[in-house]
Amino acid sequence: MDAVTLDCTLVELRPLVVGRYLSRPRLAGAGAVAFEVSGSRDRWLWLDAGRGTAGVYWLPRESARALAERAALPVPGRARQALLHLRKHV
């Protein structure tokens, strides 16, 4: 994903997340993290840094859960370390 596309995606997501907080970060694979967003029980914010799937996604909760469960394979230590940092600082 190039910088222009990412910028446009973030502009679209801004009204959905401004004034809300992210909670319960979950690993969704080796390069992805899913967050619950306060005030939005039916949607999750999915941040993906994978080579072929990089992006920011606003997914229905059930779809995000299903994708995260499929990706529940053992993940590298760096992903676990990143999750611990996200839980501490987000």
N, C-alpha and C positions, 0 to 999 in steps of 0.2 A: 504494500500500500504506500503510495507516495504521499508527500507532505500536504499537497493540495487536497487530495481525497480525504486524508485524515482530518484536516482542518474543517472541511465541509461536514464531515460526519459528526465532529464534536459540536459544531454550530447547531446541527439538528437535535442533538441530544441535550444541549444546554437547558432548554426550558423544562425538560423532564427531570433533571437532577439538581438544578440550582435551588438552594434552600433545604435540601434533603441531605441525609447522611448515609454513607455506605456502611453496611454491617455484615457480619458473618462471612468473611471471605472464605472461599472454598477452592481448593485446587481442582482444576478441570482438565487435567493432563499436564504434560511436562512444561508447556508454555502458556497455559491459560489459567485465569482466575475468574471466578464468578462471585458477584456481590449481590446481596439483597439491598434494595433501596427503600428507605423509609417512605411511607405514604403510598407505596406501590406494591401491593401484595401479589399482583398477578404478573409482574415483570422483574427480571434480573438484569443487571449490567454485567456483561461478559467481556473481559479484556484478554485478548489473545496475542501472543508474541511469536507464534509458530511461523515457520518459513512460508508455508503455503496458505495459512489461514489467518494471518495477522490482521487485527482490526479491533474495533470497539463495536459491540453488538448489544441491542436492547431486545432481549428474548423473552417470550412467554415462560413463566416459571416452570411449567411441566416440561417444556422442550429443553430448557437449560438443565433441569435435573436429570433428564434422560441422557443427555450428552455427557454430563459430568459423571454419571454412573458408568457409562461405557468407557470413559477415560480413567477409571479408578485403578488402572494398572499401576505397578510400582513406578514411582517417579524419581528422577535423580535428586540427589541431596541438595543441589542448588535451588530446586523448585520448593522443597520443604523450607529451606532457609528464607527464601523470598516470602513464603506464606507467613512465617513467623514475624518477619518485619512488617508485613501488611497488617497483621492482627495487632501489632503493637502501635503502629502509627496511623492507621486509618480508622 
